[in-house]
Amino acid sequence: MTNLLRRSTQSIDWQHVRCTQCGGTFPYSLGVKAP
């Protein structure tokens, strides 16, 4: 399960991270830590 999360974080590095400000929660705790 950790592998999937880690792999997704790299994919949603910016695509999802930016959505978090729109109202995303899934990537918030997944790609929000990404610089």
C-alpha distance matrix in Angstrom:
0.0 3.8 5.4 5.3 6.5 8.8 10.0 10.8 12.6 14.9 15.7 16.4 18.0 21.3 21.1 18.9 19.9 23.4 22.7 21.6 25.3 26.1 24.1 20.4 18.0 14.5 15.1 17.2 14.6 12.5 15.4 18.1 17.7 18.3 22.0
3.8 0.0 3.8 5.4 5.1 6.1 8.5 9.8 10.6 12.8 14.4 15.2 16.0 19.5 20.0 17.9 18.3 22.0 21.8 20.5 24.1 25.4 23.7 20.0 17.6 14.4 14.1 15.9 13.0 10.7 13.3 15.8 14.8 15.4 19.0
5.4 3.8 0.0 3.8 5.5 5.1 6.0 8.5 9.9 11.1 12.6 14.2 15.1 18.8 19.1 17.7 18.5 22.1 22.1 21.4 25.0 26.2 24.9 21.1 19.3 15.8 15.0 17.3 15.0 12.0 13.8 16.9 15.9 15.6 19.0
5.3 5.4 3.8 0.0 3.8 5.5 5.1 6.0 8.6 10.2 10.6 12.0 13.7 17.0 16.7 15.1 16.5 19.9 19.4 19.1 22.8 23.5 22.2 18.4 16.8 13.1 12.6 15.5 13.7 10.6 12.4 15.8 15.7 15.4 19.0
6.5 5.1 5.5 3.8 0.0 3.8 5.4 5.1 6.1 8.9 9.9 10.2 11.5 14.8 15.0 12.9 13.6 17.2 16.9 16.1 19.7 20.8 19.4 15.7 13.8 10.4 9.6 12.0 10.0 6.9 9.1 12.3 12.2 12.3 16.0
8.8 6.1 5.1 5.5 3.8 0.0 3.8 5.5 5.2 6.8 9.0 10.1 10.4 14.0 15.0 13.6 13.8 17.5 18.0 17.2 20.6 22.2 21.3 17.7 16.2 13.1 11.3 13.4 11.4 8.0 9.0 12.2 11.2 10.5 14.0
10.0 8.5 6.0 5.1 5.4 3.8 0.0 3.8 5.5 5.6 6.7 8.9 9.9 13.4 13.7 13.1 14.1 17.4 17.8 17.9 21.3 22.4 21.8 18.2 17.3 14.0 12.1 14.9 13.8 10.1 10.3 14.0 13.7 12.2 15.3
10.8 9.8 8.5 6.0 5.1 5.5 3.8 0.0 3.8 5.4 4.9 6.0 8.0 11.1 10.8 9.6 11.1 14.3 14.3 14.5 18.0 18.8 18.2 14.6 14.0 10.7 8.8 12.0 11.5 7.8 8.1 11.9 12.5 11.3 14.6
12.6 10.6 9.9 8.6 6.1 5.2 5.5 3.8 0.0 3.8 5.4 5.2 5.4 8.9 9.9 8.6 8.8 12.3 13.1 12.8 16.0 17.5 17.2 13.8 13.1 10.5 7.6 10.0 9.5 5.8 4.9 8.6 8.9 7.5 10.9
14.9 12.8 11.1 10.2 8.9 6.8 5.6 5.4 3.8 0.0 3.8 5.6 4.9 8.5 9.8 10.0 10.3 13.3 14.7 15.1 17.9 19.4 19.7 16.5 16.5 13.9 10.8 13.2 13.0 9.5 7.6 11.1 11.0 8.3 10.8
15.7 14.4 12.6 10.6 9.9 9.0 6.7 4.9 5.4 3.8 0.0 3.8 5.4 7.9 7.6 8.3 10.0 12.4 13.1 14.3 17.3 18.0 18.5 15.3 15.9 13.2 10.4 13.5 14.1 10.6 8.9 12.4 13.4 11.0 13.3
16.4 15.2 14.2 12.0 10.2 10.1 8.9 6.0 5.2 5.6 3.8 0.0 3.8 5.4 4.9 4.6 6.3 8.8 9.5 10.5 13.5 14.3 14.8 11.8 12.6 10.4 7.3 10.2 11.5 8.5 6.4 9.6 11.4 9.5 11.9
18.0 16.0 15.1 13.7 11.5 10.4 9.9 8.0 5.4 4.9 5.4 3.8 0.0 3.8 6.1 6.5 6.0 8.6 10.6 11.1 13.5 15.2 16.0 13.4 14.1 12.5 8.8 10.5 11.7 8.9 5.6 8.2 9.3 6.5 8.3
21.3 19.5 18.8 17.0 14.8 14.0 13.4 11.1 8.9 8.5 7.9 5.4 3.8 0.0 3.8 5.6 4.9 5.8 8.4 9.8 11.4 12.9 14.5 12.6 14.2 13.4 9.8 11.1 13.3 11.3 7.8 9.2 11.1 8.6 9.3
21.1 20.0 19.1 16.7 15.0 15.0 13.7 10.8 9.9 9.8 7.6 4.9 6.1 3.8 0.0 3.8 5.7 5.8 6.8 9.4 11.3 11.6 13.2 11.2 13.4 12.4 9.4 11.5 14.1 12.0 9.4 11.1 13.7 11.7 12.9
18.9 17.9 17.7 15.1 12.9 13.6 13.1 9.6 8.6 10.0 8.3 4.6 6.5 5.6 3.8 0.0 3.8 5.2 4.9 6.5 9.3 9.8 10.4 7.8 9.7 8.7 5.8 8.1 10.7 9.1 7.2 8.8 11.9 10.9 12.9
19.9 18.3 18.5 16.5 13.6 13.8 14.1 11.1 8.8 10.3 10.0 6.3 6.0 4.9 5.7 3.8 0.0 3.8 5.4 5.3 7.6 9.5 10.3 8.3 9.6 9.5 6.0 6.5 9.3 8.4 5.5 5.8 9.0 8.2 9.8
23.4 22.0 22.1 19.9 17.2 17.5 17.4 14.3 12.3 13.3 12.4 8.8 8.6 5.8 5.8 5.2 3.8 0.0 3.8 5.3 5.9 7.3 9.5 8.7 11.2 11.9 9.1 9.1 12.5 12.0 9.3 8.9 12.2 11.3 11.9
22.7 21.8 22.1 19.4 16.9 18.0 17.8 14.3 13.1 14.7 13.1 9.5 10.6 8.4 6.8 4.9 5.4 3.8 0.0 3.8 5.3 4.9 6.5 5.7 8.9 9.8 8.0 8.5 12.2 12.0 10.3 10.2 13.9 13.6 15.0
21.6 20.5 21.4 19.1 16.1 17.2 17.9 14.5 12.8 15.1 14.3 10.5 11.1 9.8 9.4 6.5 5.3 5.3 3.8 0.0 3.8 5.3 5.2 4.0 6.3 8.1 6.5 5.5 9.3 10.1 9.0 7.9 11.7 12.4 13.9
25.3 24.1 25.0 22.8 19.7 20.6 21.3 18.0 16.0 17.9 17.3 13.5 13.5 11.4 11.3 9.3 7.6 5.9 5.3 3.8 0.0 3.8 5.4 6.8 9.3 11.7 10.3 8.6 12.3 13.5 12.0 10.1 13.6 14.3 15.0
26.1 25.4 26.2 23.5 20.8 22.2 22.4 18.8 17.5 19.4 18.0 14.3 15.2 12.9 11.6 9.8 9.5 7.3 4.9 5.3 3.8 0.0 3.8 6.2 9.6 12.0 11.3 10.6 14.3 15.3 14.1 13.0 16.7 17.2 18.1
24.1 23.7 24.9 22.2 19.4 21.3 21.8 18.2 17.2 19.7 18.5 14.8 16.0 14.5 13.2 10.4 10.3 9.5 6.5 5.2 5.4 3.8 0.0 3.8 6.7 9.6 10.0 9.0 12.4 13.9 13.7 12.6 16.3 17.4 19.0
20.4 20.0 21.1 18.4 15.7 17.7 18.2 14.6 13.8 16.5 15.3 11.8 13.4 12.6 11.2 7.8 8.3 8.7 5.7 4.0 6.8 6.2 3.8 0.0 3.8 6.0 6.4 6.3 9.5 10.6 10.7 10.3 14.0 15.1 17.2
18.0 17.6 19.3 16.8 13.8 16.2 17.3 14.0 13.1 16.5 15.9 12.6 14.1 14.2 13.4 9.7 9.6 11.2 8.9 6.3 9.3 9.6 6.7 3.8 0.0 3.8 5.6 4.8 6.9 8.7 10.1 9.6 12.8 14.6 17.2
14.5 14.4 15.8 13.1 10.4 13.1 14.0 10.7 10.5 13.9 13.2 10.4 12.5 13.4 12.4 8.7 9.5 11.9 9.8 8.1 11.7 12.0 9.6 6.0 3.8 0.0 3.8 5.5 6.3 6.6 8.7 9.6 12.3 13.7 16.9
15.1 14.1 15.0 12.6 9.6 11.3 12.1 8.8 7.6 10.8 10.4 7.3 8.8 9.8 9.4 5.8 6.0 9.1 8.0 6.5 10.3 11.3 10.0 6.4 5.6 3.8 0.0 3.8 5.4 4.5 5.1 6.5 9.4 10.2 13.3
17.2 15.9 17.3 15.5 12.0 13.4 14.9 12.0 10.0 13.2 13.5 10.2 10.5 11.1 11.5 8.1 6.5 9.1 8.5 5.5 8.6 10.6 9.0 6.3 4.8 5.5 3.8 0.0 3.8 5.5 5.9 4.8 8.0 9.8 12.5
14.6 13.0 15.0 13.7 10.0 11.4 13.8 11.5 9.5 13.0 14.1 11.5 11.7 13.3 14.1 10.7 9.3 12.5 12.2 9.3 12.3 14.3 12.4 9.5 6.9 6.3 5.4 3.8 0.0 3.8 6.1 5.6 7.1 9.7 12.9
12.5 10.7 12.0 10.6 6.9 8.0 10.1 7.8 5.8 9.5 10.6 8.5 8.9 11.3 12.0 9.1 8.4 12.0 12.0 10.1 13.5 15.3 13.9 10.6 8.7 6.6 4.5 5.5 3.8 0.0 3.8 5.8 6.8 8.1 11.8
15.4 13.3 13.8 12.4 9.1 9.0 10.3 8.1 4.9 7.6 8.9 6.4 5.6 7.8 9.4 7.2 5.5 9.3 10.3 9.0 12.0 14.1 13.7 10.7 10.1 8.7 5.1 5.9 6.1 3.8 0.0 3.8 5.3 5.2 8.6
18.1 15.8 16.9 15.8 12.3 12.2 14.0 11.9 8.6 11.1 12.4 9.6 8.2 9.2 11.1 8.8 5.8 8.9 10.2 7.9 10.1 13.0 12.6 10.3 9.6 9.6 6.5 4.8 5.6 5.8 3.8 0.0 3.8 5.4 7.8
17.7 14.8 15.9 15.7 12.2 11.2 13.7 12.5 8.9 11.0 13.4 11.4 9.3 11.1 13.7 11.9 9.0 12.2 13.9 11.7 13.6 16.7 16.3 14.0 12.8 12.3 9.4 8.0 7.1 6.8 5.3 3.8 0.0 3.8 6.4
18.3 15.4 15.6 15.4 12.3 10.5 12.2 11.3 7.5 8.3 11.0 9.5 6.5 8.6 11.7 10.9 8.2 11.3 13.6 12.4 14.3 17.2 17.4 15.1 14.6 13.7 10.2 9.8 9.7 8.1 5.2 5.4 3.8 0.0 3.8
22.0 19.0 19.0 19.0 16.0 14.0 15.3 14.6 10.9 10.8 13.3 11.9 8.3 9.3 12.9 12.9 9.8 11.9 15.0 13.9 15.0 18.1 19.0 17.2 17.2 16.9 13.3 12.5 12.9 11.8 8.6 7.8 6.4 3.8 0.0
